[in-house]
Structures are given as C-alpha cells and as structure tokens.
Amino acid sequence: MKTPNSKFIKVRCKDCENEQVLFNKTSSVVSCHICGSKLALPKGGKAEVRGEILETIE
C-alpha cells in the first residue's frame, strides 16, 4: 500500500514567532495570522516554507 508523502507541518513565523500548522503542499499563499508575513508559497509540489519548521505532524 502506498503512503502519502504530503504532511502537515508546524511552522514558526520569523517576524513575530507565532506558530501555525499548515499543509506542506499548499496551493495558495499561507500568511501568518498575527503579522501577515508570508509563511509558505506554492511551488507546484512542496511549498516553499519561509518560516522555521518545528515539527512534522503525521
């Protein structure tokens, strides 16, 4: 059985240190809920994460 390689990740914002959970293959821009800076950008596969990845949630 094939397992999915897409996961949720916990990311810390570099600007305000807020922590958010997001999908690692997002199809839209993910912004921080507190300060509005961009945490992840879609890249046609795995997202370009601009924050610090704290953990992978399986």
Secondary structure, DSSP 8 states (H G I E B T S, - for coil): -------EEEEE-TTT--EEEEETT-SS-EE-TTT--EEEE--SSS-EE-SEEEEEE-
